[in-house]
Amino acid sequence: MNLAARLMEWLVAPLLSIWLVSLGIALMSARNTVDAILDDGLSSAATVLIAEWQARVPDGVNAIFPSVATRQWMNIAPQTPIAYLIVDDANVPQSGDPDLLQLLRETTESDLQFATTTVAGSHLMAGFNTVLDDEPMRVVRTKFSSRGRNFVVGVVQSRERHAALLRVGTMHEITAQSATLLVAFFLLWYGLNYVALPLKTLKSHLDERGADDLRPLPEQLAPQEIEPLIDAVNALMGRLQASFAAQKRFIANAAHQLRTPLAALRAQSELLQKMPDGAEREQSMKRLTATGERASHLATQLLTLVRAESAGTTSVRLPVDLNVLCEEVALDVIPQALLREIDFALETHVGGKVEIVGDATLLGEMIRNLLDNAFKYTPFRGTVTLTVRADPPSCVVDDSGPGVAPSEQHRIFAPFARVELVDTETGLPIPGTGLGLAIVREVADAHNASVRVEKSVLGGARFNVSFKSG
């Protein structure tokens, strides 16, 4: 579903609700207007009747009530004439239509008020709707006094004619508001599609791009309101370009690094096939095995690095006790320490568990690579320590090697970056793939941890991986 359709779907219910409420208000307003018109006429009729009743000669002798003019005025609409009834305190009809008596019997003192005594002082009396002989009626009634006696007058008129007018007016109102609503829907749909045109242009621009085209999006292709979105997409494009460039460099370096041991394996295997049995063949076999181990180690490091790079979104996070994890890794690397006669020590936190949440396998690889790096650069019979701290949760590796120069401390975490040093015992370059510390950095980043390189109290380097508490 496109944006315009989704917005229309969201706006249909509110607009229809507003339309229904508007119709209801219009209907009530029209009904109140009709009732007010009826009340105005009935109030005038009641006022005239009261004035004529009070002006009669005593006992009503030779008095015509109501007057001819009043009768004509009350019957000016033959289909809906105005009827009346006057009763005394005992509800005895005095003049008018006796059939209206039931309407006046419903009257209580609180319903009535004294009317004015003159036509000039007439006022609007509040009426009410009722049904008489299955016909809707409007009734106005009031109390008045004449010659020391109290009377009640009720004036009634059918609402049928006015109800017909109300129905016609209501239909006109419904038609007009429905037409307005339809026009509003059309204008809204047209407006939304017009507003969405720049987005369609932007979509067409993106459809025309190739998979490797990560140029920033032109801001003029979209309205000002979505410029922040364009800026965010362009920032993402920049990060993707940097990431893809790094991947390309990584692949090129990995291919170069793998090509060397693979070429050596091939050459040594071909040479081995031509050599006769003897001591020289045995030496070639050992070199072939060592080269294979280096190639296998490089492939393993590459796979570990790839897994570490995606650990932020794919790895399973569970509680990990750094004390237990470091003990397991320390046991695994003891043979490596013995091979170089290194004094290796593990110092766990004695105050209880040091628990973090993370991927235990990757965390183990991180610690193992830190120790492997320390063992490589620490001279024979040197010292390496692995320490677990609790506040904040940390793993610290100290060694008595040559340390890391400040200018190299940032570079050494890049893939295939190595500090070229010579083993003091053998005089040969220290071997390595240049991936160990890159794996350390990736695993630390995936666990929201920081890695610092410092000067160790043992004289060499200290690598401190610090996790956030909680």
Secondary structure, 3 states (H helix, E strand, C coil): CCHHHHHHHHHHHHHHHHHHHHHHHHHHHHHHHHHHHHHHHHHHHHHHHHHHHHCCCHHHCCCCCCCHHHHHHHCCCCCCCEEEEEEECCCCEEEECHHHHHHHHCCCHHHCCECCCCCCCCCCCCCEEEEECCEEEEEEEEEEEECCEEEEEEEEEECHHHHHHHHHHHHHHHHHHHHHHHHHHHHHHHHHHHHHHHHHHHHHHHHCCCCCCCCCCCHHHCCHHHHHHHHHHHHHHHHHHHHHHHHHHHHHHHHHHHHHHHHHHHHHHHHHHHCCCCHHHHHHHHHHHHHHHHHHHHHHHHHHHHHHHCHHHHCCCEEEEHHHHHHHHHHHHHHHHHHCCCEEEEECCCCCCCEEEECHHHHHHHHHHHHHHHHHHCCCCCEEEEEEEECCEEEEEEECCCCCCHHHCCHHHCCCCCCCCECCCCCCECCCCCCHHHHHHHHHHHCCCEEEEEECCCCCEEEEEECCCC
